[in-house]
Amino acid sequence: MSDTFRKNIPILDLTPEIEALWDEFEAAFRRVMRSGQFINGPEVAAFEDEAAAYLGVEHAIGVNSGTDALIIGLRALGIGPGDEVITTPFSFFATAESISHVGATPVFVDIDEESFNLDPSLIEAAITPTTKAIMPVHLFGRPAEMDPIMAIAEEHGLKVIEDAAQSFGARYQGRQTGAIGHLGAFSFFPSKNLGAFGDGGLITTNDPEVAELCRMLRNHGSIVRYRNEMLGYNSRLDALQAAFLRVKLPHVDDWNAKRAAVAQRYNELLTGAEGIITPRVVEGHVFHQYTIRITEHDRSYVQRCLEQQGVSTMVYYPVPQHRLPVYDGRYPTFEVSERVAMQVLSLPIGSQLEREAVERVVGGLRGALEP
């Protein structure tokens, strides 16, 4: 029996990528440690330049986390108290939380059931005189439908902030996510397709004035030391994390392609399985998560069955944002988001996930679905 069948299968295993690049990580660590520069400095500037070139944007600004990227990005675009921002109910809480943190109001619009992303056909009905922006999320690494979103934004004079936390390297109509709207926000949480060894985030924009505001806001509202011009944040990308991200960046396209290949293998092996819906492998999808929908079985039972066989799964996300306690009673029902939240189950994914492991996951899943 191979090692694959003796081991548990985690939702994501980072160790193969780390081991493959160990010498480069060690060299990056030594370089930063010997430089004595751990906040901002040349390492962060180099990563920002390399990320901007990769994404095809004029400006990339490193920050402490993906959440900070959203908050600072919103503020740099002038979004604040009394404003409304249209977004999706089906996302991690940081999406709505960032809007609330700047004093604006999240206005939820339901999702497209097939893609899990904001349904552009529902946006215009949600626009009011106080709407200032739209925040689509490229959920699970699948790009949102940006062309109609941008067209609506242009017609109504709205800003577009892309929550690209889960989509580094994803492309929509050949363009990188995070480079299509007025501003993009990325997360480098370790599990992301481009992940650091701790927290980290990135803001992208082609607007030099917005970029300058972001740089000020990440550094206590100042560009010149001790000349604070506004209330800002202590939100700077750590130099060591930037160095590690520089090691990883040249590999992200290859890793994303391998994730898509794993997703395709899942779909092929799950063909004909009753009671589940598999995600489409569309152009540009980077499969931060491989998320199925269980439509005719008890999801908790399926999870327990897989767990007993050493297969880890996760539910992203069991509660839509509008149903979280922090917003209790403030929003109406969003039927698609609420239905999907009851059905979704994410299976193990990763660029190094072996064929045997995929077959074992599918075998366990099919067994759990049998009458």
Backbone torsions as a table, in degrees:
resi	resn	phi	psi	omega
1	MET	NA	134.9	-176.9
2	SER	-73.2	165.1	177.4
3	ASP	-58.9	-32.8	-179.0
4	THR	-57.1	-38.5	-175.4
5	PHE	-86.8	-8.5	175.7
6	ARG	-93.5	-18.9	-175.0
7	LYS	-100.2	154.2	167.4
8	ASN	-68.8	155.8	178.7
9	ILE	-110.9	106.1	-179.7
10	PRO	-73.8	164.4	176.9
11	ILE	-61.4	-31.5	175.8
12	LEU	-155.4	132.4	177.7
13	ASP	-116.9	111.4	-177.2
14	LEU	-85.5	-14.1	-170.7
15	THR	-63.2	-36.3	179.4
16	PRO	-61.0	-41.9	178.8
17	GLU	-65.8	-39.6	179.9
18	ILE	-64.7	-46.0	-179.1
19	GLU	-62.9	-39.2	-177.7
20	ALA	-64.9	-28.5	-176.3
21	LEU	-112.7	17.9	-171.9
22	TRP	-55.3	-46.3	-176.7
23	ASP	-62.8	-37.9	179.0
24	GLU	-69.9	-38.5	176.4
25	PHE	-63.9	-42.0	-179.7
26	GLU	-63.9	-40.6	178.9
27	ALA	-65.6	-39.8	178.1
28	ALA	-64.3	-42.0	178.0
29	PHE	-59.8	-48.0	-178.8
30	ARG	-63.6	-39.6	-179.5
31	ARG	-61.2	-45.0	-178.9
32	VAL	-69.9	-44.4	-178.3
33	MET	-61.1	-40.3	-178.6
34	ARG	-76.5	-19.3	179.4
35	SER	-73.7	-28.3	-176.4
36	GLY	73.0	8.3	180.0
37	GLN	-114.6	109.3	-171.4
38	PHE	-114.3	-12.0	177.9
39	ILE	-121.1	126.2	-175.0
40	ASN	53.1	-135.8	178.5
41	GLY	80.9	-172.6	-172.4
42	PRO	-65.5	-31.2	-178.6
43	GLU	-66.2	-44.9	179.0
44	VAL	-66.9	-43.8	179.9
45	ALA	-60.5	-40.1	179.9
46	ALA	-66.1	-42.1	178.3
47	PHE	-65.0	-41.9	178.8
48	GLU	-59.1	-43.1	178.9
49	ASP	-64.2	-43.2	-177.9
50	GLU	-68.9	-39.6	178.4
51	ALA	-67.2	-41.3	178.7
52	ALA	-61.3	-42.6	179.1
53	ALA	-64.4	-42.8	179.6
54	TYR	-63.2	-43.9	-175.8
55	LEU	-81.6	-15.5	179.6
56	GLY	76.9	38.6	178.6
57	VAL	-122.6	162.8	-179.4
58	GLU	-78.7	-33.0	-173.1
59	HIS	-136.0	135.4	172.7
60	ALA	-132.8	126.3	-174.0
61	ILE	-121.8	114.7	-179.9
62	GLY	-73.5	137.9	177.8
63	VAL	-137.4	-178.4	-171.3
64	ASN	-74.6	-25.7	-177.1
65	SER	-164.5	168.1	174.5
66	GLY	-65.0	-34.4	177.5
67	THR	-64.0	-45.3	176.8
68	ASP	-62.3	-35.4	177.7
69	ALA	-59.8	-40.7	178.1
70	LEU	-68.6	-47.5	-177.6
71	ILE	-62.9	-49.8	-179.5
72	ILE	-65.1	-39.5	178.4
73	GLY	-62.0	-43.4	177.7
74	LEU	-60.6	-46.3	-179.3
75	ARG	-64.2	-39.6	-179.7
76	ALA	-65.4	-26.5	176.8
77	LEU	-87.1	2.5	176.4
78	GLY	83.3	18.5	179.9
79	ILE	-86.1	130.8	-177.7
80	GLY	-161.5	-158.0	-176.2
81	PRO	-54.5	136.5	-179.8
82	GLY	88.7	-10.9	-180.0
83	ASP	-91.0	157.3	174.1
84	GLU	-118.0	142.3	177.6
85	VAL	-127.2	122.1	180.0
86	ILE	-82.6	130.7	179.7
87	THR	-152.3	-174.8	-176.5
88	THR	-94.8	143.9	173.8
89	PRO	-75.8	-19.7	-171.1
90	PHE	-103.5	87.4	-178.2
91	SER	-165.3	170.6	171.5
92	PHE	-65.7	149.2	-171.9
93	PHE	-57.3	-25.9	-179.2
94	ALA	-55.7	-28.7	-179.6
95	THR	-60.8	-58.5	179.7
96	ALA	-72.3	-35.5	-178.5
97	GLU	-57.9	-41.9	-178.8
98	SER	-63.0	-39.1	178.7
99	ILE	-64.4	-46.7	179.5
100	SER	-64.6	-36.1	-178.3
101	HIS	-61.9	-31.6	-180.0
102	VAL	-89.1	5.4	176.9
103	GLY	90.4	1.2	178.0
104	ALA	-87.4	175.8	-177.9
105	THR	-114.4	123.7	172.7
106	PRO	-70.0	130.3	174.2
107	VAL	-115.2	113.5	-172.9
108	PHE	-88.5	141.7	174.2
109	VAL	-127.5	136.5	-172.9
110	ASP	-66.6	169.2	-173.5
111	ILE	-100.7	163.2	168.3
112	ASP	-78.3	127.8	-170.9
113	GLU	-65.5	-31.5	-176.2
114	GLU	-78.3	-38.2	-174.7
115	SER	-97.6	-16.5	-173.4
116	PHE	71.5	3.8	-176.5
117	ASN	-101.8	163.2	178.1
118	LEU	-47.3	131.6	-179.5
119	ASP	-86.3	108.4	-176.6
120	PRO	-60.3	-27.4	-177.2
121	SER	-67.8	-14.0	-177.6
122	LEU	-101.5	-3.8	-171.6
123	ILE	-70.3	-48.5	-172.0
124	GLU	-59.4	-35.0	180.0
125	ALA	-65.9	-19.3	-178.0
126	ALA	-94.6	-4.8	-177.6
127	ILE	-77.8	133.0	177.3
128	THR	-127.1	175.4	177.5
129	PRO	-61.0	-19.7	-179.6
130	THR	-99.4	2.8	176.3
131	THR	-69.4	128.7	-178.6
132	LYS	-118.9	-19.3	-174.1
133	ALA	-158.7	163.1	172.0
134	ILE	-122.6	133.9	179.0
135	MET	-121.5	88.2	173.4
136	PRO	-74.9	151.9	176.4
137	VAL	-116.5	131.4	175.4
138	HIS	-88.0	76.0	-167.1
139	LEU	-70.5	137.4	178.0
140	PHE	61.5	14.8	179.4
141	GLY	93.1	2.1	176.9
142	ARG	-94.5	123.8	-178.7
143	PRO	-62.2	138.2	172.1
144	ALA	-69.9	164.2	-179.8
145	GLU	-77.7	87.9	-169.5
146	MET	-76.8	-30.7	-177.8
147	ASP	-60.5	-52.9	177.9
148	PRO	-64.9	-33.6	178.1
149	ILE	-64.3	-44.3	179.8
150	MET	-67.4	-35.1	178.8
151	ALA	-65.1	-42.7	177.8
152	ILE	-63.9	-43.4	-179.7
153	ALA	-61.5	-43.4	179.9
154	GLU	-64.2	-42.0	-178.9
155	GLU	-62.4	-35.8	-174.6
156	HIS	-104.9	5.9	178.2
157	GLY	67.2	39.5	-177.2
158	LEU	-105.6	153.2	172.6
159	LYS	-87.3	153.0	176.9
160	VAL	-122.6	120.3	175.8
161	ILE	-108.8	116.2	178.4
162	GLU	-85.2	119.0	169.6
163	ASP	-82.9	94.0	-176.4
164	ALA	-104.1	26.2	-176.1
165	ALA	-55.5	-32.9	-174.9
166	GLN	-106.5	12.3	-167.4
167	SER	-131.8	30.5	179.8
168	PHE	-62.3	123.1	-179.1
169	GLY	93.7	-8.4	177.8
170	ALA	-72.4	149.9	-177.9
171	ARG	-129.9	139.9	175.5
172	TYR	-119.8	117.5	-177.3
173	GLN	51.7	39.6	177.5
174	GLY	83.7	-6.2	-179.5
175	ARG	-103.2	144.0	-179.4
176	GLN	-69.7	137.4	170.2
177	THR	-63.1	147.1	-174.8
178	GLY	88.3	-6.5	180.0
179	ALA	-119.7	8.6	-174.4
180	ILE	-103.2	-43.9	179.1
181	GLY	-77.9	-170.6	178.1
182	HIS	-73.6	-21.9	-179.1
183	LEU	-159.9	144.0	176.1
184	GLY	-121.6	151.3	179.8
185	ALA	-131.5	122.6	-178.5
186	PHE	-115.5	153.3	173.7
187	SER	-115.9	141.9	174.1
188	PHE	-113.7	26.5	171.7
189	PHE	-49.2	143.0	-169.7
190	PRO	-52.6	-29.2	-177.5
191	SER	-81.1	-7.4	-177.2
192	LYS	-70.2	163.3	-178.8
193	ASN	-59.0	-36.1	165.8
194	LEU	-116.5	100.3	-173.2
195	GLY	-116.6	145.0	174.7
196	ALA	-87.0	-172.6	175.2
197	PHE	-103.9	34.7	-179.6
198	GLY	172.3	-161.0	178.9
199	ASP	-78.4	155.8	175.5
200	GLY	-179.6	157.7	179.2
201	GLY	-154.4	171.8	-177.2
202	LEU	-148.2	138.1	173.3
203	ILE	-109.6	136.2	178.7
204	THR	-124.8	143.3	178.0
205	THR	-164.9	157.9	172.8
206	ASN	-104.1	2.5	-177.7
207	ASP	-96.5	113.4	-176.6
208	PRO	-63.4	-33.6	179.5
209	GLU	-69.8	-41.0	176.7
210	VAL	-64.1	-41.6	178.3
211	ALA	-60.4	-42.7	179.7
212	GLU	-63.5	-41.2	177.0
213	LEU	-62.5	-41.2	178.9
214	CYS	-62.0	-41.2	179.7
215	ARG	-65.6	-36.7	177.4
216	MET	-68.3	-46.5	-175.3
217	LEU	-65.3	-31.9	179.8
218	ARG	-72.6	-16.2	-172.7
219	ASN	-124.1	54.8	176.2
220	HIS	59.1	29.1	176.2
221	GLY	72.5	28.2	-178.6
222	SER	-139.3	150.3	167.8
223	ILE	-104.7	-46.5	175.4
224	VAL	-90.5	130.8	-177.3
225	ARG	-57.0	134.5	178.6
226	TYR	66.2	20.3	173.2
227	ARG	-124.4	63.1	-175.4
228	ASN	-72.5	121.8	-174.5
229	GLU	-100.7	-14.0	-179.7
230	MET	-159.2	167.5	174.8
231	LEU	-77.0	119.6	-178.4
232	GLY	-122.0	-147.2	-174.7
233	TYR	-138.9	160.6	168.5
234	ASN	-97.5	86.4	-170.7
235	SER	-139.6	75.0	-177.9
236	ARG	-115.4	142.0	176.9
237	LEU	-70.7	126.6	-179.2
238	ASP	-64.2	137.5	-177.6
239	ALA	-61.6	-36.8	179.3
240	LEU	-65.8	-41.1	177.3
241	GLN	-65.0	-39.1	177.8
242	ALA	-60.8	-40.6	179.4
243	ALA	-64.0	-41.7	178.2
244	PHE	-66.5	-39.5	178.7
245	LEU	-65.0	-33.2	176.7
246	ARG	-64.8	-34.9	175.8
247	VAL	-65.2	-40.8	-174.9
248	LYS	-78.4	-33.3	-171.0
249	LEU	-52.3	-43.4	-179.2
250	PRO	-64.0	-14.3	-176.4
251	HIS	-100.3	-5.8	-168.7
252	VAL	-64.8	-37.1	179.7
253	ASP	-64.8	-42.6	178.1
254	ASP	-63.7	-44.3	179.0
255	TRP	-62.9	-41.3	179.9
256	ASN	-65.3	-39.6	177.7
257	ALA	-63.3	-38.1	178.6
258	LYS	-69.1	-36.1	175.4
259	ARG	-62.1	-43.8	179.3
260	ALA	-63.5	-35.5	177.5
261	ALA	-67.3	-38.3	175.3
262	VAL	-62.1	-43.8	178.5
263	ALA	-60.6	-40.8	178.8
264	GLN	-64.1	-38.7	177.7
265	ARG	-64.5	-43.6	175.4
266	TYR	-54.7	-50.2	-176.2
267	ASN	-60.9	-41.2	179.3
268	GLU	-63.6	-43.5	-177.7
269	LEU	-73.3	-22.7	-179.8
270	LEU	-95.6	4.0	178.2
271	THR	-57.7	128.1	178.3
272	GLY	85.8	-5.9	178.1
273	ALA	-67.4	127.6	-175.7
274	GLU	-85.4	144.1	174.6
275	GLY	85.0	9.9	175.2
276	ILE	-135.4	155.4	173.9
277	ILE	-122.6	125.5	-179.0
278	THR	-95.0	154.0	179.2
279	PRO	-74.8	146.9	176.5
280	ARG	-74.6	141.2	174.3
281	VAL	-92.2	89.5	-177.7
282	VAL	-98.0	159.0	179.4
283	GLU	-57.3	129.7	175.8
284	GLY	91.8	-10.3	179.2
285	HIS	-74.3	128.9	-176.6
286	VAL	-108.4	4.3	172.2
287	PHE	48.1	60.0	166.5
288	HIS	-56.4	-38.6	170.7
289	GLN	-130.6	147.0	168.9
290	TYR	-104.3	106.2	-169.3
291	THR	-119.3	117.9	176.2
292	ILE	-97.8	169.3	172.1
293	ARG	-118.3	128.7	177.5
294	ILE	-99.2	109.5	-169.1
295	THR	-102.4	-18.0	-173.7
296	GLU	-131.0	13.9	-178.5
297	HIS	-137.2	166.9	177.4
298	ASP	-79.7	116.5	-175.0
299	ARG	-61.7	-41.8	-179.1
300	SER	-61.4	-38.6	177.6
301	TYR	-64.1	-43.7	179.2
302	VAL	-62.0	-42.8	177.5
303	GLN	-60.3	-44.1	-179.6
304	ARG	-63.1	-41.8	179.2
305	CYS	-60.3	-44.6	179.5
306	LEU	-67.7	-39.5	178.5
307	GLU	-61.0	-39.8	178.9
308	GLN	-63.0	-22.3	178.6
309	GLN	-99.3	10.8	176.2
310	GLY	81.9	19.0	-179.1
311	VAL	-108.0	120.0	179.4
312	SER	-85.8	142.0	174.3
313	THR	-136.5	166.1	177.2
314	MET	-141.4	153.9	174.3
315	VAL	-108.3	110.1	174.9
316	TYR	-118.8	97.8	11.2
317	TYR	-134.8	138.3	-174.1
318	PRO	-72.5	-23.6	-178.6
319	VAL	-129.7	117.7	175.0
320	PRO	-60.8	155.1	-173.6
321	GLN	-57.7	-37.8	-176.2
322	HIS	-70.4	-13.5	178.3
323	ARG	-101.4	2.1	178.3
324	LEU	-70.2	149.6	-177.3
325	PRO	-53.6	-33.7	-177.3
326	VAL	-62.5	-26.3	180.0
327	TYR	-112.7	18.6	-172.1
328	ASP	-52.0	123.6	174.2
329	GLY	80.1	2.8	-175.3
330	ARG	-91.3	-16.0	-170.8
331	TYR	-128.4	154.8	175.8
332	PRO	-76.7	-174.9	177.4
333	THR	-78.7	138.7	170.8
334	PHE	-119.1	98.3	-165.1
335	GLU	-61.4	-43.5	-176.4
336	VAL	-66.8	-46.9	179.8
337	SER	-60.3	-41.7	-178.3
338	GLU	-69.8	-37.1	177.8
339	ARG	-67.6	-46.6	-179.4
340	VAL	-61.4	-39.5	-179.9
341	ALA	-60.4	-26.4	178.1
342	MET	-82.6	-11.3	-171.4
343	GLN	-114.6	-26.3	-168.6
344	VAL	-70.2	144.4	174.5
345	LEU	-148.5	123.2	-179.8
346	SER	-95.2	129.3	-178.8
347	LEU	-97.0	164.0	178.6
348	PRO	-54.1	139.0	-178.8
349	ILE	-147.3	155.9	177.8
350	GLY	162.7	157.6	-177.0
351	SER	-67.8	-23.4	-176.5
352	GLN	-106.5	12.4	-179.2
353	LEU	-68.5	122.0	-173.2
354	GLU	-77.0	155.1	-179.5
355	ARG	-57.4	-41.4	179.3
356	GLU	-60.8	-37.8	179.3
357	ALA	-66.3	-42.1	177.5
358	VAL	-61.0	-43.9	179.6
359	GLU	-63.5	-37.8	178.7
360	ARG	-67.3	-41.5	177.3
361	VAL	-61.2	-47.1	-178.0
362	VAL	-65.2	-39.9	177.5
363	GLY	-61.2	-43.6	177.4
364	GLY	-65.0	-39.2	179.3
365	LEU	-66.3	-46.2	178.2
366	ARG	-60.4	-38.1	178.0
367	GLY	-63.9	-39.1	179.4
368	ALA	-69.5	-25.1	-178.4
369	LEU	-87.8	-8.8	-178.8
370	GLU	-69.0	143.2	179.8
371	PRO	-61.1	NA	NA
